[in-house]
Amino acid sequence: MSADRNAATGRIVVCATPIGNLDDVTARVLAALADADVVACEDTRHTRTLLQRFGITTATVSLHEHNEAARSVELVDRAAAGGTVAVVSDAGMPVVSDPGGRLVAAARDAGVRVEVLPGPSAPPTAIAAAGLPAERWRFVGFLPRRAAELLDVLRSTETTVAFESPRRLSATLAAIADEDADRPVAVCRELTKLHEEVVRGPAGEVAARFAGDVRGEITLVVAGVAPDGPDAADARAAVDAARSLVDGGARAKVAARVVAGLTGLRPNDLYRALHDD
């Protein structure tokens, strides 16, 4: 068969599954799991709980970090021959800090159709629950274990979302608090489950709260560090420069944008300052 014909007849379907509450699964995912020829699972025992809950009897095979390279060849061949392979991880979206990336790449290279069905995912759920700045945020997967590497990852002006082991949460929070005890953080534990807990506050207080043993799935949200900005005198000079452009006939928004590009200040801040003067 040609690659084009394969792409039309077989497919790999990447399915997001619940991160806790099984009722969060989408109707499209349930239909895909029921219609597939096989479900490739990070852990077949774990996925079987979901399948049994909804009366789905599709056969399963394992697809995890230790066998993904070899298994991908088998599954791509199956899809290329006209079969439908559904792919799931233990929770959330496959590929995102979970197995599935090699399979998707192999399918793309072979010209096999790949379809992604969106659904539950811990990072956006945590950022919505944390109450921390969410205009710009980044997901970094699992955090490094060494304190120096950890702090390097977290030295971003954007809010950071990460997965953390419950065994390492206490040490991670302590390292953040040692660097800046007032830095806002949120520990999101067991999201969507019966004992869901979101603890938000200064790093020092949250570190004290989780100083002992912790259980459950953890998603950590850490507010960005304050950006290095100009001092008050430089900021005043920037506003004066923008004012000079306005006095010379430039529109306030244009003047703010031009001066912002030269100084690193935010155009909106300069624009507001012009109107506050």
Residue pairs with C-beta under 8 A, 6 or more apart in sequence:
1 9
1 80
1 81
2 111
3 110
3 111
3 112
4 111
6 79
6 80
6 81
6 82
6 110
6 111
6 112
7 111
7 112
7 113
8 113
9 82
10 78
10 79
10 80
10 81
10 82
10 83
10 84
10 85
10 112
10 113
11 79
11 84
11 85
11 112
11 113
11 114
11 115
12 75
12 76
12 79
12 85
12 87
12 103
12 104
12 107
12 112
12 113
12 114
12 115
13 32
13 36
13 84
13 85
13 86
13 87
13 114
13 115
13 116
13 117
14 87
14 93
14 94
14 95
14 100
14 104
14 114
14 115
14 116
14 117
15 29
15 32
15 33
15 86
15 87
15 88
15 94
15 117
15 119
16 26
16 29
16 92
16 93
16 94
16 117
16 118
16 119
16 120
16 121
17 25
17 29
17 47
17 50
17 88
17 89
17 90
17 91
17 92
17 119
17 120
18 24
18 25
18 50
18 91
18 119
18 120
18 192
19 91
19 92
19 120
19 121
19 122
19 125
19 191
19 192
19 217
20 91
20 190
20 191
20 192
20 193
20 196
20 217
21 192
21 193
22 49
22 50
22 53
24 119
24 120
24 192
25 50
25 54
25 119
25 120
26 117
26 118
26 119
28 117
29 117
29 119
30 54
30 56
32 84
32 86
32 117
33 39
33 50
33 51
33 54
33 56
33 58
33 86
33 88
34 54
34 56
34 58
35 84
36 58
36 84
36 85
36 86
37 58
37 59
37 78
37 83
37 84
37 85
38 58
38 59
38 60
38 61
38 75
38 78
38 83
38 85
38 86
39 47
39 51
39 58
39 59
39 60
39 61
39 85
39 86
39 87
39 88
40 60
40 61
40 62
40 63
40 71
40 75
40 85
40 86
40 87
40 88
40 103
41 47
41 60
41 61
41 62
41 63
41 88
41 89
42 62
42 63
42 64
42 88
42 89
42 90
42 94
42 98
42 99
43 62
43 64
43 90
44 60
44 61
44 62
46 90
47 60
47 88
47 90
48 60
50 56
50 88
51 57
51 58
51 60
58 86
61 71
61 75
62 71
63 71
63 72
63 75
63 87
63 99
63 100
63 103
64 99
65 99
68 99
68 100
68 102
68 103
69 102
71 103
72 102
72 103
72 106
72 107
73 106
75 85
75 103
76 103
76 106
76 107
76 110
76 112
78 85
79 85
79 107
79 112
79 113
80 110
80 111
80 112
87 94
87 100
87 103
88 94
89 98
89 99
89 100
90 98
91 120
91 122
91 217
92 98
92 120
92 121
92 122
93 118
93 119
93 120
93 121
94 100
95 101
95 104
96 121
96 123
96 139
97 141
97 142
97 163
104 114
107 113
107 114
108 114
120 192
122 163
122 188
122 191
122 217
122 219
123 139
123 161
123 219
125 188
125 191
125 192
125 219
126 161
126 186
126 188
126 191
126 219
126 220
126 221
127 134
127 137
127 159
127 161
127 221
128 134
129 186
129 188
129 191
129 198
130 159
130 186
130 188
130 198
130 200
130 221
131 186
131 200
132 159
132 184
132 185
132 186
132 200
132 221
132 222
132 223
133 159
133 223
133 224
134 159
136 158
136 159
136 224
137 158
137 159
137 160
137 161
138 156
138 158
138 159
138 160
138 161
139 160
139 161
139 162
140 153
140 160
140 161
140 162
141 162
141 163
142 162
142 163
142 164
142 165
143 150
143 153
143 162
143 163
143 164
143 168
143 172
143 220
144 150
144 153
145 168
147 171
147 175
150 172
150 175
150 176
151 175
151 176
151 179
153 160
153 162
154 160
154 176
154 222
154 225
155 225
156 224
156 225
157 224
157 225
157 226
157 227
158 224
159 221
159 222
159 223
159 224
160 221
160 222
160 224
161 219
161 220
161 221
162 219
162 220
162 222
163 218
163 219
163 220
164 172
164 218
164 219
164 220
165 218
166 189
166 213
166 214
166 215
166 216
166 217
166 218
167 214
169 187
169 210
169 214
169 218
169 220
170 207
170 210
170 211
170 212
170 214
172 220
173 185
173 187
173 203
173 206
173 207
173 210
174 207
174 211
176 183
176 185
176 203
176 207
176 222
177 183
177 203
177 204
177 206
177 207
179 203
180 203
180 225
181 202
181 203
181 204
182 202
182 203
182 204
183 202
183 203
183 222
183 223
183 225
184 200
184 201
184 202
184 203
184 222
184 223
185 200
185 201
185 202
185 203
185 206
185 220
185 221
185 222
185 223
186 198
186 199
186 200
186 201
186 206
186 220
186 221
187 197
187 198
187 199
187 200
187 206
187 209
187 210
187 218
187 220
187 221
188 197
188 198
188 218
188 219
188 220
188 221
189 195
189 196
189 197
189 198
189 199
189 214
189 216
189 217
189 218
189 219
190 196
190 197
190 216
190 217
191 217
191 219
193 216
195 216
199 206
199 209
199 210
200 206
201 209
203 222
229 235
229 264
229 265
230 238
230 263
230 264
230 265
234 263
235 265
235 273
238 259
238 260
238 263
238 265
238 270
239 270
239 273
239 274
239 277
241 259
242 252
242 255
242 256
242 258
242 259
242 270
242 273
242 274
243 255
243 274
243 277
245 254
245 255
245 258
245 259
246 252
246 255
246 274
250 258
252 271
252 274
252 275
253 267
253 271
255 270
255 274
256 267
256 268
256 270
256 271
256 274
257 267
259 265
259 270
260 266
260 267
260 270
